[in-house]
Amino acid sequence: MSIRKRHIGAACVGASLLGLAFAPSAQAYPIKLYDYTWQSHINNGSEGFQSRRWEDSEYSEVLFGKCVGGSSVTVQMRMDVNNAPDKGYDKKTFTACYKPDWSQGEWYNLPNTSDNSSEYYFQLTDIGGASSVDVTTVAVDTTACDDIC
């Protein structure tokens, strides 16, 4: 390797580290359950479990607090479509709720359900290492701008 390539490589590494040193830290906003549209819990939820339904437009957030059973739980946002197969959206794998923390999944650019008489729900699609999960706190929010709008 030439000396020039080594100097360029060292300069790139140095610039990357310098950028990290001055990068703004991520600020997690505090969880305020009163900001959420509804709250519930899950007892003995297995793969295929479906939440209650809600109307929405563009944004939904699902929050899990204190999970017991397995090591992760995968959640998929779904639209309950009348007289047709339900539509599935991205899956999110929650692991932080197994620690003293919250797991949070957000879905953006969802179709407005009031336009088509449909409703959203989430479905448990995988429970890592167990046949069921208990979730002490489940919260759903349909407003993307809590506290900042």
Secondary structure, 3 states (H helix, E strand, C coil): CCHHHHHHHHHHHHHHHHHHHHCCCCCCCCCCHHHCCEEEEEEEECCCCECCCECCCEEEEEEEEEEECCCEEEEEEEEECCCCCCEEEEEEEECHHHCCCEEEEEEEEECCHHHCCCEEEEEEEEEECCCCEEEEEEEEECCCCCCCC
